[in-house]
Structures are given as C-alpha cells and as structure tokens.
C-alpha cells in the first residue's frame, strides 16, 4: 500500500492554526474573571463605605481601603440623603491601561449614635 502524502507533523500544524483561537478564548475568560472580581469587590467597598458613613467617618476613604490599588484608581463614592452609599468602580482591561466599563454597588446602614 502506497501513501501519496505523509501525515507526519499534521498535529503540529493544526496546533499552530488553533493557537490564536486558544489565546482569544483564554483572554476572554480572564477578562470575565477580572470583571467578576471587580463586581465582587465593589460590593465590599460599598458595605465598608456605608458602615463608615453610619458612624460618621469618611465613606470614600473606607471604600478606597477595601479596594486593591488597580481598582482604587477612578473610584467614585456618592452618598444619598437616605444614608445609602453608592460606589462606582471602573473595570480594568486585561491588556493595557484601558477601562471596559464600570460596575457599581449600593449599601446602607442605619446611623449609629
């Protein structure tokens, strides 16, 4: 039986052809994980800011202390008349210094005397 073409190395060629797809999927999964972490941490920052506001401390300083340095840049803290605190955090891009959007969370604690 005679083979017209050898198939040696075909798996290596297929792997090289699939590498861009693998890198794109891995980058997308990583970006979703970063966005999920930002969403989780903004909730923690909002609760910390609301606790600080309830006892008469600075809610922005409390929110910033609950966030890692990369998420701390660009954070916005707003207090409402009802005592609630909203924290808005930009979602960093996995590659580069860009921001992909923002996530926010709102929390409220009763004022403590």
C-alpha positions as CSV (number, residue, x, y, z in Angstrom):
1,X,0.0,0.0,0.0
2,X,1.4,3.3,-1.1
3,X,0.8,6.7,0.7
4,X,0.6,9.7,-1.6
5,X,1.4,12.2,1.2
6,X,2.9,11.7,4.6
7,X,0.9,12.9,7.6
8,X,3.8,13.5,9.9
9,X,3.6,16.9,11.5
10,X,-0.1,17.4,10.8
11,X,-0.9,17.7,14.5
12,X,1.7,20.4,14.9
13,X,0.3,22.4,12.0
14,X,-3.2,22.1,13.5
15,X,-2.0,23.3,16.8
16,X,-0.3,26.3,15.3
17,X,-3.5,27.1,13.4
18,X,-5.6,26.9,16.6
19,X,-3.3,29.0,18.8
20,X,-5.0,32.3,18.0
21,X,-8.3,30.8,18.9
22,X,-6.9,29.4,22.2
23,X,-5.3,32.7,23.1
24,X,-8.6,34.6,22.3
25,X,-10.7,32.2,24.5
26,X,-8.2,32.3,27.4
27,X,-8.1,36.1,27.2
28,X,-11.9,36.3,27.2
29,X,-12.1,34.0,30.2
30,X,-9.5,36.0,32.0
31,X,-11.4,39.3,31.3
32,X,-14.6,37.8,32.6
33,X,-12.8,36.8,35.8
34,X,-11.4,40.3,36.2
35,X,-14.9,41.8,35.7
36,X,-16.3,39.4,38.2
37,X,-13.7,40.3,40.8
38,X,-14.4,44.0,40.3
39,X,-18.1,43.3,40.8
40,X,-17.4,41.3,44.0
41,X,-15.0,43.9,45.4
42,X,-17.3,46.9,44.6
43,X,-19.9,45.3,46.8
44,X,-17.4,45.0,49.7
45,X,-16.3,48.6,49.1
46,X,-19.9,49.8,49.2
47,X,-20.6,48.0,52.5
48,X,-17.4,49.4,54.0
49,X,-18.3,52.9,52.9
50,X,-21.8,52.6,54.3
51,X,-20.5,51.4,57.7
52,X,-18.1,54.4,57.8
53,X,-20.9,56.8,56.8
54,X,-23.2,55.3,59.5
55,X,-20.6,56.0,62.3
56,X,-19.6,59.5,60.9
57,X,-16.4,58.6,59.2
58,X,-15.2,59.3,55.6
59,X,-17.0,56.8,53.3
60,X,-14.7,57.5,50.4
61,X,-11.6,56.6,52.4
62,X,-13.3,53.4,53.6
63,X,-14.3,52.4,50.1
64,X,-10.7,53.0,48.8
65,X,-9.3,51.0,51.7
66,X,-11.4,48.0,50.7
67,X,-10.2,48.0,47.1
68,X,-6.9,46.9,45.6
69,X,-4.7,49.7,44.0
70,X,-5.7,48.8,40.5
71,X,-9.4,49.2,41.2
72,X,-8.9,52.2,43.5
73,X,-8.0,54.5,40.7
74,X,-11.1,56.1,39.3
75,X,-13.4,55.0,42.1
76,X,-16.4,57.3,42.8
77,X,-18.4,57.4,46.0
78,X,-21.8,59.1,46.3
79,X,-23.9,59.4,49.4
80,X,-27.6,59.9,49.3
81,X,-30.0,61.7,51.6
82,X,-31.4,58.4,52.9
83,X,-27.9,57.4,54.2
84,X,-27.1,55.0,51.4
85,X,-23.7,55.0,49.7
86,X,-23.1,54.1,46.1
87,X,-19.6,53.1,44.9
88,X,-18.7,53.0,41.2
89,X,-15.5,51.2,40.1
90,X,-14.1,51.1,36.6
91,X,-13.4,47.6,35.2
92,X,-9.8,47.4,34.0
93,X,-8.9,45.7,30.7
94,X,-6.7,42.6,30.9
95,X,-4.4,44.0,28.3
96,X,-3.4,47.7,28.5
97,X,-4.5,50.6,30.7
98,X,-8.0,50.9,29.2
99,X,-11.2,50.6,31.1
100,X,-14.0,48.5,29.8
101,X,-16.9,50.0,31.7
102,X,-18.0,50.4,35.3
103,X,-19.7,48.3,38.0
104,X,-21.5,49.8,40.9
105,X,-23.0,48.7,44.2
106,X,-25.1,50.4,46.8
107,X,-25.3,49.8,50.5
108,X,-27.0,51.4,53.5
109,X,-26.6,51.0,57.3
110,X,-28.7,52.8,59.9
111,X,-26.8,55.7,61.5
112,X,-25.1,54.7,64.8
113,X,-25.0,57.1,67.8
